[in-house]
Amino acid sequence: MGGVTLVSFSSMDNPDDKGVIGSLWSLAGAALYAVYIVMIKRRVDREDKLDIPMFFGFVGLFNLLLLWPGFLLLHYTGFEAFELPSQLVWTYILINGLIGTVLSEFLWLWGCFLTSSLIGTLALSLTIPLSIMADICMQKVRFSWLFFVGAVPVFLSFFIATLLCHYNNWDPVLVGLRRVYVFICRKHRIQRYRVTVGDTTPCDSHISARQLRNWLSS
């Protein structure tokens, strides 16, 4: 979350009041989107129980039937003027609808069923740094150091969470603590055995060294 915040700040110019309101609306949309993801995964646990094309077909139908009054509401309240798009904009809308919405949403939902809603959400968060990287490569746009600092935890969170979900019983923090504990205890026991061996006779010391090797190998 901190990485996404830094990347978002790096791509913002001088935010005005509308920018703050837009950020709040985006935050509310993210919260509703989280509920949407969890509810889908809870209601349908496997991909064979859901016809994904039909599901998104009904999503589009409900949006078409229920959300169109929002255009009139925003227009007459003066929040945003409504105007018909040009032919070029219509082309971009169709391309974005087919590739950026239908195909991407289909792959995202399929990925959520194959993995988990957490992995699907983290994968969606990668679109922020990837889109900015595309701007840097294709449009030669320059961003501040906040982008590069924030992009690192965004990528790391996705790969680490994927690795941890793949190995369900693997706890790297606990494994690391156990290895440190074993290393400290073994070092302490070796020093104790060295003191014991130094105080014995040569014959006893040979036996103690062999016992020490057997103990360490076990």
N, C-alpha and C positions, 0 to 999 in steps of 0.2 A: 504493500500500500504506500509506503514511503517512496519507493522507486517510481510508482505511477504518479505520485504528487509532484516529485521533482521534474519528471519528464513533461508533465502537463504545464508546470510553471515555465519551463524552458521554452515551450512553444507559444506562450501567450505574450502578446505585445503589452500595451498599457490597458489593463482591464478597467472598464468603466462600470456604471451601474448595471447596464444590460449584461455585461460580461459576468458580473456577480450573480445576477438573477439566472442567467443561463447555466452557470455552474451549479446553482442550487437545484434547478430542474434536472440537470444531468445526474446529480447525486440521488434525487428522488427516483429517477428512472433506473439507476443502478440498483437501488433497494428493491424496486418492484421486479426487476429482471432476476435478482437473486431468488426471490420468492417463486418466480416462474420456473427457474431451473430446478429448485429443490422439489417443487410440487410435481413436476414431470417425472423426475427420477423416483419419487416416492410412489406415484400412481402406477407408473410403468417401469418395472425394474429391468426388463430385457427388450432388445430391439425387435424381436420377433412378435411381441405383443402389440406393436403399434405400426400402422401403415404410415410411414413418415411423409410420403408425398400427399396423401389425403389429409393428414394432420395440418401441414402447411397450407394446403388448399383451403381448408376451413378457416385457418388463421387469416389468410388474405381476404376471404369472403366476409368475415366478421369485421375486419378493418374497413372494408369498402362500405358496408352497410351501417356501421355504428359510429365511425370516426369522422365522416365527412362534415357533420355540422360544426366541427371544430374550426374549419376554414372560415365559415361565416362568423363564428363567435370572435375569432382573432381579428377579422377584418373590421367588423362594426365596432369593436371596442378600441380600435386604433392601435392594438399591440403589434400587429404585423399586417401590412396590406397584401391582399390577394390579387394576383394577376396570372393570366394564362402563360405558361412557358412557351418559349420559341421552339422552332423545329429542332435546333441543335440541342436545346435542353431536353426536349422529349426523347431524343436519341440517347443522351446520357442517362436519362431516367430508366429507359428500357434496358440498357446495358447493365446499369447498376441493379435493377430489379432482378435480372436473370442471373448475373454472376455474383454481385455483391450481397444479394439477399437470398434468393432461392438456393443457389449452389452452396454458398457459404453456410447458411443456416442448416441445410441438409447434412453437410459434412460435420458441422458442429454438434448437432443432435445425435448423429450416429456415433461420433466420438465420445459423447457423454454416456451413451449406453454401453459402449465397449470399455470405457474406463470408469470415470466418475464425474459428477457435476463439478467437483473441485478442479480437475484437470481441464475440463472444458472451459471453465471460467478463466483459469490462468492462461490458457491458450488464446482466449479472446483478448486478454490484457497485452499480449505481444503485438497486437495490431498497432498500438500506440508508438512504440519505438521503431517498429518496422516501417510504418508509414512515414515517420520522420526521416528514417534512413533513406527511403525512396526519394523524399524531397531533396535530401543532400546530394544523392547521386544523379538524379534526373534534372532537377531544377536549380542545382548549385546553391541551395539555401543554407545559410550558416546559423547554427544554434549555439547557445552558451554552454559552458562546462556543466551546468546542471543536467543537461540531457544525458551526457555520457556517464555522469555519476548515478543518475536515476535508472539508466537502462541496464546497468549491471545487475542490481537486485531483481529487476523484473525478469530477466532471462534466467538468472540463477534460481529464482523461486519456482519457475516452471520445470526446469530440469531436475531439481532436487525433489520436488513434490512427485514428479513422475517416477523417479528412482525409488522413493520411499513407498509409493503405492504398488510398484512392481514387486518389491520385497516386503510383503505384509508384516512379517514377524521380525524385521530388521530394525533395530533402534540404534542408530550410529552414535548418539550421545551416550547411551548406556554402555555400548561396546567400548567406546573410547575411555570412559571412566574406569571400566573394569581393567582395561589394559594398563592404564596408568597405575592403578592400585596393585596389580600383579607385578609390574615392574619395580615399584617402590618396595613391596614386600620381598621380592626375590633379591634385590640389592641388599636389603637389610639382613636377610638370612645368610647370604654369601659372606658378608662381613662378620657375622656371628660365628659361622663355621671356620673362617680363617683364624679367628682368635682361638677357637677350640683346638684346631689342628696345631697351632703354634705352641700350645701348652702340653702336648702329648709327646710320647716317645716316637722315634722314627718308624717303628713297626705300626704303632697305633695311628700315626699320622698318615701312613700309606693307606690303611684301611679307611680312615675318615675321608680322605680325598676321593677314594672310590665310591664310598657311600654318598658323598656329596654329588658326584657326577650322576649316580643313579637317581638321586632325589631331584636334581635339576632336570633330568630327562623326563621324569614322570610329571 
